[in-house]
Amino acid sequence: MPSRKDLANAIRALSMDAIQIPNSGHPGAPMGMADIAEVLWNDFMKHNPSNPKWADRDRFVMSNGHGSMLPYSVLHLTGYDLSIDDLKGFRALHSKTPGHPEYGYTAGIETTTGPLGQGISNAVGMALAEKVMAAQFNKDGHDIVDHNTYVFLGDGCLMEGISHEACSLAGSFGLGKLIAFYDDNNISIDGNVDGWFGDDTPKRFEAYGWHVVAHVDGHDPEAVKKATEAAIAQKDKPSLICCKTVIGKGAPNKEGGHHVHGEALGKDEIEATRKNLGWNHPPFVIPEDIYAGWSAKDSGTTAESAWNEKFAAYKKAFPAAAAEFERRMAGELPANFAADAEKFIAEVNQKAESPATRVASKGALNGYAPLLPEFLGGSADLTPSNNTFNDKSVRINDDHGSDKMNFAGNYISYGVREFGMSAIMNGLALHGGLMPYGATFLMFSEYARNALRMAALMKIQSIFVYTHDSIGLGEDGPTHQAVEQIPTLRMIPNMSVWRPCDTVETAVAWKHAIEYKNGPSCLIFSRQGLPFQQRDAATIANVAKGGYILKDTDGTPDVIVIATGSEVAIAVEAAATSDKKVRVVSMPSVDVFEAQDAAYKESVLPKAVTARVAVEASIMDGWWKYVGMDGAVVGMTTFGESAPAPQLFEHFGFTADNVQKAINSVAK
């Protein structure tokens, strides 16, 4: 049987050899954390390489994602579908081993990491999901949800502000099955961190309410094992194990220095490292006894088989709950959802109400929440303004302290943590079984932007709700008035962005977000009341196509006016008083409209009609694509002002009269 040192050195060897091929990568963290990884994966991780999606597996997150060769090496050694040739393809185009771990590329990678601090925040979401799912599904004597979330993180993750947001909340929640290993090597790219990171990290995390094991020798397997056992035994607090390590451990001339963080070792140093480690094997050659020492195929199959027996007993005792668990973990909607949703939309149309779309959003949630027990809502301390607390909402954390947690609930008060909320939502979505939505003002999507980008990169179903969508916010002024956010959100690949104009479009927007499985959604709602728009059944059906003819004229139109959100009503008013033949197109979702076939898009925006106007209370640049250089855009070119919303709309030209002028300017 190989020693722990030999098993850990397999990670070091594979990492330095793989990184050398592209002469690009980060050997420091994989070599420095190899001993910790060996203990965690061989002594504690519950997983099955033959089924990376087993519902009750432990989750592992490499938050310091630049150290990607560590999880790649471990996944290969333990028996996942990741070959030696895949490791040799490190950082190559379309390989299973991209420069940073990417969800969906590699079996066993639970989340995309690299932007520091987000991995630990995703892990908070995963651990919270485990807690919620356990509370919702476990029964006396039937614990079908019972797994841990493990995280590797470094100094960079802890310097990023998002780590404060997420880890503070994890302590408030008492997430005892979240265990983080801090790679305390005192090195970042610029050198020794003492000059810019003097935090007392153990005290910081103790203040959050974490269980902290400080001053662990990260190269002493028995010390790491003892600390991990203590963390697992701590049921009501998340744990931080602070491991003192040497970055690039084993490289005799480069270990302990900042260059080894992000530079390949070089052939001479690799040869010297082999001798220093006593690793007498050629590049990418792993002896059979090392493979045998790492393999988790048999133990993984045994562990999953035991769980399958447990779940079979659960299914026999609680067949309805078991079926619901299977549906939710498979990411499937209830069989009757589409039909019930269409019925609800028809009811909304019949009511013909004219509230703000943030209020209409709450109405939509009241309609859909009874159909979707997987909903897990929340707000970054703006619940009364965002209207995300619906009639079926049950708070997990109320304002009476941590001893009043109700993890069987479905609503989270995230506190003022827009970025942390969004990354935690991504972790909730990645875990499975839950459909997270979380809200703030549209302006504060800026705080959360990189988590939105990561959700889109991973193509996961996080639903981001943004209210107070424009200068319509009013007196709070330009610091809170979103003018550039809508067009820039539309620029994110895989992101579906909706800005509805009334209750019907709001209900359709929510339905789309619920059904959209290829990425996240942004649902953007107004503060102010918006008029209801009359539609027939065919027009209602076309709302789901993202852009549609809301009001038309006899024959070929002279001018087409495209509008979204609160400006749709202005466009309709302008068209009604124009002496031109005007078609009004409402386009609540540009990306959904773009996904339609050419024939439909031509029917809405015929190429022959070149006289076009776009109206939206945001930066106008994106609309020239639709109106052409000879068209007109009524939009924003500056920040807003502090004044009541009606005054601002008039001041900035969002009036029927001004739209009428734009119509006349493009009409032939």
N, C-alpha and C positions, 0 to 999 in steps of 0.2 A: 504494500500500500504506500503510495507516495506521501511525502510529508506535506503539511500545510504550506510550507515555504515553496515546495515544488509546484503545488497547485496554483498558488498566487503568482509565481514566476511565469506560468503559462500565459496569464493575462499580460504581464509586462512584455514578454517576448512577442506575442501576437500584436500587441499595440505598437511597439516600436517598429516592427517589420512592416506592418500595414501602412503606417504613416510615412515610412521612408519611400514607398513606391511613388506616391504623388509628390513627395518632398514637401508635404503640407499637412498640418494638423496639430494636435495638442497632446503630446505624450505625457506631460507632467502629471495631470490628474489621474489617468489610468494607472500609471506606475506608482503614484503615491497612495492611491486608494485600493490597490489590488488586494492587500491583506484583509481590509475591511470587507470587500466584496466576496472574498473566499469564505469568510465566516458567515456572512449573511446568507449567501445562496446555498451553501452546503449544509448549514446547521438550522436555518430558520425559514427560508422562503418556501411557501406552499404554492406550487405551480406545476403545470403539466406541459412540457414542450410539445407533446402530440396534440394538444388542444389549447392554444394560446388564449382563446376566448372563454374558457371555463368560467362560469359565473362567479364562483366562490374562491378564485385564485387570489393570492396576495398581489397587490400592485407595487411595481417598482418604478420610481421616477428618478432619472439622472438630471437634476435641476441645473447643475453646471454642465450643460449639454455639449460644450466644447470637448469634454472628455468622452466623446461618443465611442471611442474604441474600447472603453471598458465594458459597456453593455453589449456591444457587438461581440467582443471576445467571450463574455460569459454566456451569451445566448448560443453561440457556436459550441462552446465546450459542454454546455448542459444538454444539448440535443435538439435545439430549435432548427427550423428550416433556414439555416444560414451556413453556407458551406465555406470551406477554405478559399475557394475561388471568389466567393462574395467578399471575404475579407481582403483578398488581393485587389478587389475592385474598389477599395475605399476611396471615396470622393470622386469616383468616375461617373460619367453621365449615365443616368438611369440605373445605377447600381442599387442594391439593397442596403448599402452602407454609405449614405450621404454624409457630408461633413458634420452635420448635427443630427441627432436622432429625429426622425420624422414619422409621425403616426401614419400608418397605412402603407409604408414602404417595407417595414421589417417586422416579421412576426415576433411578438414579445415586447415591442416598443409601445408603451402605453400612452405617450403624449409627445408632441413635438416640443423640444426644448432648445435653448440657445440664448434667447433674450433673457438675461439673468433675472432671477426672482420669480419668474412665472411658473417654473416647474414646481417649486415648493407650494406656490399658490394653487396650481392645479391639484396637487396632492392633498391640500386642505379640502378642496371640493370632493375628491375621491373618498377621503375618510369621512366627510360629512354625508356623502351619498350612502356609504356603508351603514352609517348610524341610522339614517332615515329609513333605508330599505329594511334594516333589521327590525326597527320599531314597527314598521307597517306590515311586515310579513312573518316574523318569527312568532312561534306559539310556544306554550309551555312544553318543554321536552323536544322541540323541533326548531333548532337553530340552523336554518338553511342559509342565512347570511351571517358569516362570521369570518372575516379576514382582515388582514393588516395592510396598511399602506406604508411603504418604506421609501425614503428619499435620501439621495446623496446631494449635498450642496456645498458651496465654497464661500470664500470671503466675498466674492462679487455678488452672489445672491443675497447675502446679508446686508450689503451696502445699498442695494436697490431699495427704493422706498416702498415698493409693493410688498416686500417681505414683511415690513412692519404692519401693513394693513392686514394681510392674510394671517400672519402668525399670531397677531393680537386676537383676531376673531377665533382662531383655532383654540386658543387658551380659554376664551369665554365659553366656547362650546364644550370644552372638556373632551376633546377627541382622543381618547386613550389608545386608539389603534393606529395613530399616526406617529411614526418613529423616524426621526431625521438624523442622519450622520453628517456632522459638520467637519469638512476637510480643513482643519485649522493648520495650514502650512505657512501662513504669514507672508504669502507671495501673491502678487498680482502682476499684470503686464508691466507696470511702471517700476516694479521692484518690491522691496520690503514694504509691507502695508502700514508699518508703524507710523509713518508720516501722515497717513490720511484715513486710517481706520483703527482708532484707539478705543473702540467700544469695549466694555466689559460684557461680552456676549452671554456668558452664563447668567449674570445678574439680569440682563435685559430679558432673557427668556423666562427666568423665574418670575420677573415682574408681570409678564404676560399670563402667568399661571401654568407654565410648562414644568414638567419634571425634567431636570437637567442632570446629566452625568458629565462632570467636567474633568479635564486633564486625563483623558484616556490615551494610552499609547496606541496609536493607530497601526503600529507594526507588530503589536503583541496580540496574537489571535485569542489567547485566553482572556486578556483584558477586554477585548472587543466583545467576546462572547458573554462575559459576565455582565457587561454594561447593557447588552441587548436583552439578556434575560431579565434584568431589572426593569428595563423599559416595557417589555411585554407584560410584566406583572403589574405595571402601573395602569389601572383600568380607567381612571377618571381624568387623566391629564395626558396631553401629547408629550412626547419625549424628544429632547435634543441630546445626542451623544456627541460631545466635543472631542474629536480625535486629533491629537497632535501627530502630524505626518511630515514627511520630507518629500517635497515635490520632485518628481522624476526619480524616485527611490530606485537605486540600483545602477544608475548611470554615474560612473565614478568621477567624471570630470564636469558634469553638468547638474547633478542632483542638488537641490536646495537653492538654485538660482532662478531668476525670472525668465531667462532665455528658454529654459526647458518647458515653460508654460505653453508656448505656441510655435515652437520650431521643431522640425524633425531632428533627430539626434545626429544624423550623418553616419556614413558607413563605418568610419573609424571608431566613433563612440559606441555604435551598436556592437561592434566586435569586442570592445573593451567591457561593455555591459554584460555580454554573454559570459565572459571570463569571470567578471566580478560576481555574477549570480550563480555561477556553476551550472549554467544552462548550456549543455553540450549538444545542442541539436541545431540542424540547419534551419533557415527561415521557413516558417509555416509548417514545420514538422512537429507534431505533438505525439509523444509516445502513447501507446495504448493504455498503459497503466494510469497515465494522467487523464486521458479521456474517461477511463472507467471511474476514476476518483471524482470526476465532475458530473458524470451523466445523471440526469434527473428523470430519464424516461420511465424507468421502472417505478421509482418512488412517486413520480407524478401521476402515473396511471393508477397506482394503488390509492393515492389520496383522492383522486377524482372518483374512482369506483366507490370508495367509502362514502363520499358525498352523494353520489347517485343513489346509493341504498338509503341514505338519510332522506333524500328528496322523494324517493318512491314511497316511503312511509308517510311523509308529509302530504304527498298527493293523495294517498289513500284516505288520510284523516281529514284533509281540507282540500277537496278537489277544486273548488271554485278559486280559492286563493292560489293554489298551485298553477292553475291555468292563467290567472292574472299575472303571476310572477313570470311565467314563460313568455307571455305576450309582451310584457314590458321590457324584459331583458333582450328580447329579439328586436325591439324597436318598432314593433307593429302597432298601428292604431286600432282601436276597437272596430269590429267588422261593420258596425252601423254608423261610424263617425261621419262619413261623407254625406249620407242621406240625412242624418240628423242636422248636420251643419247647413245643408241647403235649405232645410225646413226653417231653421233659425234665421237665416238671411232673409227669407221671404217674410217672416214675421217682423223683422226689423224694418223692411221696406213698407209694410202695411202701417206701422206706427208713425212713420214720416216725422220723426222728431228732429230737432235742430240744436243739439247741445254742442259744446266743444268736443273735438274728437278724442281728447283725453277722457272725457266722460263717456263718450260712445265706446271707448276701449274697455272701460269697466263693464258696460253693458254687454260687450262681446265676451268678456271673461265670465260674466254670470251665465251666458248662454253655453259656453264651451266647457267650463270647469266641471259641471256634473258629468260630462262625457269622458273626462280625462283625469283619472286619479293620479296619473304620473306628473301632472303639473306641480312645479315647485317654484313659487313666485318669490318676489322680493323687491326691495327698493333700497337705494343708498340714502336713507334718512329723509325720503321725500314721499312717503306713502300717501299722505292726504292729497298731495299735489299731483302725483303720478297716477293715482286712482288704480293701483295694482292690487289692492286688497278687495277681493270679490266676496260674494255671499258664501262661497265654499271654503274660503281661506281660514286656516287655523295656524296661529303663530307657533313657530318652533321656539323662538326666544322672545319673551315679552319684556316689559320694563321693570320686572320685579326681581331680577338677578338670575345668576346661573343655576340656582337650585330650582328654578321654575321652568326648566327646559321641557319641551314636549316634542320629541323627535318623531312622533307619529304625525306631526303637523305637516303643513305644506306651504308655509310662508316664512320668509327670513327678513328680519330687520338687519341689514348689513352695516348700518352706521355710515358715516361719511367716508366711504371707501369705494369710489367708482371703479378704480383700476382693480383693486382686490376683488370686488364683487364680480367683475367680468371674468377674471381669470379663475376664480372659484367656480363660477357657472360653467366654464369650460371643463373643469374637472368633474363636476356633476354630470355633464353630458357624456364625457368619456367613460365614466364608470358604468353607465347603463341603468335602465329602469326608471329614469326620471327625465322630465322635459323642463329644463330651467328657463325662467324668464326673469329678468331683473331690470330695474328702471332708474333713471335719473333725468335731469333736464338735458336737452339735446346739446347745449353748450358744453356740458361736462363729459360728453363722449370723448372730448379731447384728452381728458385724464386717462381714459380707458383704451385709447386708440390701439395700442400694441396688442392688447388682449383680443380686440375685435379682429385684428389682422391674423392673429394666431388661430382663432376660431375658423376664419375663412380659409387659411392655409390647410388646416386639418379637415375642412369640410364637415364640421360638426354642428349639431342643431342647438346652438344657444340662441335665445330670442332676446334681443336687446330692445327695450322699450324706452323711447325718448319723447318727452313732452316739452311744452313751451318752445315751439319749433322755429321761431323767427322773430322779427321785430314786433310781431303780435304779442310778445311777452310784455311789452309796455314799459312801465315806469322803472323797472329794475335796470334798464339801460343797456348800453353796448357790452358791458362785461358779461351779461347773461343772454344777450340776443344772438342767436346762431344765424350767421349769414353765409359762412363758407363751409359749414359742416355737411349739409345735404349733398352738394356736388362731390365733395371728397369721399364721403361714404360710398357714393355710387361708383367710385373708381376702384374699390377693393374687389378683386376677383372673388367669385363664389358668394359674395354678399348680396342678399336680396333686400332691397330698400323700398319701403312703402311710405308714401305720404298721402293719406286719404283725405277726401274733401267732406265727408259726411258719415252718417251712421252705417250706411250700406257698404261703402268702400272700406270702412273700418272693420266691419264684420268679415268682409272678404279678405282683407289684409291679414287678420288673425288666422283665418282658415288656411291661407297659403303658408304662413309661418309654421303652423302646426303640421302641415303635410310636406313641407320642403325638407328633404333629407340630404341634400348635397351641399349644405353650408348653413351659416347663421343668417338671421334676419334682423333688420333694423326697422322697427315700427315707429313712425314719427308723427306725433299728435300735437294739436293746437291747444293753447290755453283758452282762447276765446271761442264763443259759440259760432257755429257755421250753419248756413241754411241747408235744409234738406233738398236734394235734387230728385225730381220725378224721373222714374225710369219704367219701361215695360220689362217683361220677363226676358226678352232677348238681350236687352241692354244690360240687365243685371248679370246675365251669364257672361257677357263680355268684360265685365269688370275684372274677372279673374285672369284676363289676358294682359293685364298691366296697363294698357292704353286702349281707349275705345271712344266711339262717337257718342257723346252725351247729348248734344243738341245739334240737329242738322237743318239743312235748308233744302228747298226744292231744287232739283237739278244739280249741276256741278257748282260747288261753292266758289266764290270769288277769293275768299280768304279762309285759311284754317288758323284757329287760335288754340294753342296747346297750353294747358294750365295744370297745376297740382294744388292739393290742399286748400288752404283758405282762399287762394286766388282763383279757384274754379268759379266760385259764385260771382266774382268780379268779371270774369270772362263771359259768363252767361248773360249778365246784365248788359255788358257792352254789345254783345251780339244781338240782343233783343232790340236795342235801340239804333242799330246800324242800318244805313240804307244800302249796305252791301249784303251779298249772300254769304253768311258766315257759318262755318262749321266749328263747333267747340269740341275739342278732344280733351278728355280728362286722362291724365297719365299718372296714376298713383304709383306705378312701379316701372321705371325705365328698363330695368334688367329683365323683367318678365315680358314686357312688350318686345324687347329685342330678341327674346327666345321664340317668338311666334314665327310661323312660316311666312315666306315672302308675300304670298297671296293675301293673307290677313293684313299684314302691315300696309300693303298697297291699298287695300280697301279703306283703311283708316286715314292714311296719309298718301294719297295718290301723287305720284311724281309730277303729273301734269299741273297740279296746283302748286305753284311756286311761291305764291304770296302767303307768307306765314308769319305768325306772331307767337312768341312764347311768353308766359307770365308766371313768374315765381319769385317770392320774396327771399331770394338767396342770390349769391354770386352767379352771374348769368352765363359764364363762359361755356358750360356744357350744352347750352341750348342751341348754339349756332349750328350744331350738327343737324338739327331738325328744321331750322328755319332758313338755313343758307345765308350767305354773306349779304344777300339783298333783303333778307327778312329783318324782323325787329324783335328785340327782347326787352320786356319790361322786367327789370330785375335790379339787384343791388350791385353797386360798385364800391361802396364804402361800408364802414361799420355803422351801426344804428345810433340812436339817440335815446335819451331818457324823457319819455312823455307817454301819455295814454295811447294805447294802440290805435284808435281811430285817427288821432292826429298824425301818428307816424306813417300810417298807410297813405294818408293824403300827402304828407310831406315828401315821401319817397316815390310818389306817383302810382301807387296801387289803388287806382280808382277806375270806375267804368269810363269816365271821360278820357282819362289818359290812355287807357287801352283802346278806346275808340280812335284816338289820334294815331296810335300805332297801326291800327287796321287801315286807316285812310292813307298812311304813309307807304304801305306796301301794296295797296290795291292798284291794279293797272287801270 
